[in-house]
Amino acid sequence: MTALPFRAVEEGLLVALRVTPNASRDAIEGIETRPGTGAQLRIRVRAVPDKGKANRAVIALLAEAWDLAPGALSIVAGEAARDKMLHLAGPPERLTSLLTNWFEAHQS
């Protein structure tokens, strides 16, 4: 299995993202490993990177895919960059299980 782009922290999980805004469609494209960054979840959103629109679109897309409340997700690093760190709030064990199962089911 490919390395997963998240790690447990005391109050949830941190998920490494690589975001392409202003794309032709909203999509979760899978895990990408790049030199120097490690595993990242590649995301495309139609929203433009203006006043947080793309970040809000990323949160909405992932919250729906993972069946989590949007308020449980927040961008904690890279707000104005393509490489971002997303925090999922909640019990780390439950979130680790949820994301591990989701990635296993959606690997191409």
C-alpha positions, 0 to 999 in steps of 0.5 A: 500500500502507498504511504498514507498522507496523514498522521495522528496528533493529540486532537485529531489528524493532520492530512497533507494536501496538494491543491489545484484551484481553478480546475475544470472539476472538483475531484479527489485524485489520490495520493501523490508522493513528491520529493521533499514533501512525502505523501500528499492527497491531491485535490482539484477544485473549481473555486478560485484562490480568492479570499479563501474560496478554494480552501472552503471548497476543499473542506466541503469536498473532503467533508462530504467524501469522508462523511464528516461535519465541515466544522471538523476540518480546518486548514492549519498551514498553507492557506495561500499555498498549493501545499496545505495541511488540513486538521481533522478534529476528533478522536485520532483512533476513529479518524485513523480508521475512517481515513485508512478504510476510505483510502483502501476503498478508493485506491486506483 
